[in-house]
Amino acid sequence: MQRSIRDIAFGLVMLAGGGLFWWEMSKPRYQVDRMQDYGFDPVFFPRILIYIWLGLALLMVARALLFTGRPGDSQNWGAVLGTILLVLFYAGAISFVGFLFASVPFAAALMLFLGFRRPLIVGAVSLLFPLVTWYCFNFLLNIPLPTSPWFVRM
């Protein structure tokens, strides 16, 4: 398969998915609530992410249209399927063990699965990135992430 056809197809699928998310977030039920008197509605941050998503998908399609006809690399379907399974497991684990306890092993497993083998870097990134993300959401943005049921305050 040519790289440009693959990138156009993937970009269009990402545009369609992002468009569906944007359509869902534009429904009136999300425009009513304001988060903790900050003046933001509940989809303020997700809307930013969707705009980035849609912009990147458009860039992918535009780039593929500019560079048509180039042969592509063979697709490693094992890595694609493995990554999808890891993400599904992670999504399920968040509700059982919370964001931090699910994100640390997920980050390490994903980096190792995709071939990154420097133990110091894998350990540092898999610990620091979830911690910084958790801190930013919980304390700077005041958007609580799922917590572990083992540490719920009574």
N, C-alpha and C positions, 0 to 999 in steps of 0.2 A: 504494500500500500504506500502510496506517495505521502510524504510528510504533510504536504499542503492540504490534501483531502482529509487526512486524519485530524489536523489542527482545525480546519473549518468545521468538521463535524463536531468535534469536541467543543469548540467555541460556541457553536449554535446551541448545543445541548446546555452549556453553562448559561448562555443568554436566556434560554427558555426557563431553566430552573431559577435563575435570579429574578426573572420577570414574574414568575409565580410567587416567589417570596415577597417581592415588592408589591404586587397586587394584594396579597394577604395583609401586609402591613398598612396598606392605604385604606383599609376598612374603617368605618367610623368608630367601631367599638374600641380601637386602640388610641383614638385621638382624645378621649374624654379624661382619662386618669392622668394626673400629674404626679411625678415621683417625688415624694418627700419634700414638697414645697420648693423644689429647685426649678420648676417651670418646664421640665422636660417630660415629654410623654414616654410611655414604656418602650416605644420603638425608636427612640432617638439614636442610641448607639447601634442597634441592628441596622437601622437605615443607612448609617455611614458605611457599615460593612457591605451592605448590598450594593451601594453605589460603587465602592471599590471593586466588588465582584463583577458588576456589569461592565465597568471600565476595562478591567483586565480581559474579560471575555471579548469585548469589542476590539481591543488591541490584538488579541490572539487571532481573531478572524481577519483583521486588516493585514496583519503580518503574513498570514497564510496566503491571502490573496495577492500580496506583492511578490512573494517568492514561490509561485506555483511551479509545479513540474519537477521539483527536486526529489530524488529518492530518499526515503526515510529509513531509519534504523528498524530492525525487527523489534516487535513489541514483546516485552517480557510480561506475559500474562500472569505468570506466577506472582510477580511482585505486585501487579495491580490487584489481583484477587486477595493476596495476603494483606495488603494495605486496607482494602475494604473490610475484610474480616476483623482486623485489628481495630479499625474505627468503630465498627458495630459493637465489638466487645467493650470498647472504651465507653461508648454512649450508654450501654447498659450498666456498666460498672459505676458510673457517676451517681446514679440514683441509689445504689447500695452502699457505697463507701465514701461518697462525696468527691468534690472536685480535686482536692489535693492528693488524696490517696489513690485516685484513679489516674491522675495526670502524670505523676512521677513515673510509674512503671510503663505507662503508655508511651511517653516520650522516649524512654530508654529502649523499649522494645521496637519502636518504629525506627529509630536511628540504627539499631543493630540489624534489623530486618532489611533495611535498605542499603546496608553495606558500610556504614560508618563504624570503624573499629577502634578508634582511639579512646581507651577507657576513661582517661581523665576528662576529656571533653564530653563524652557521653554522660558521665556522672554529673559533671558540673551543669550542663545544659538541662538534663532531666530533673535536676533539683531546683536550679535557680529560675528557669523560665516559669514553671507552675507557681513557685512562691511569689515571684514578682507579679505575675498575672493576678493571682489571688489577692495580693495586697492592693494592687491598683483598683481592682473591681470593688473589693469590700470596703476599703478605707478612703480612697481618693474619689471614686465615682459613686460610692454608696449604693452599689448594685450587688446584693449578696449572691454568691455562688452557692451551689448545693454543698451542704456540709455533711460530714459523716454522722450517721445516727449514733455513733459511740460517744460523740462529744456535744450532743445537743444539750443546751442549758435548760434546766427544768424551772 
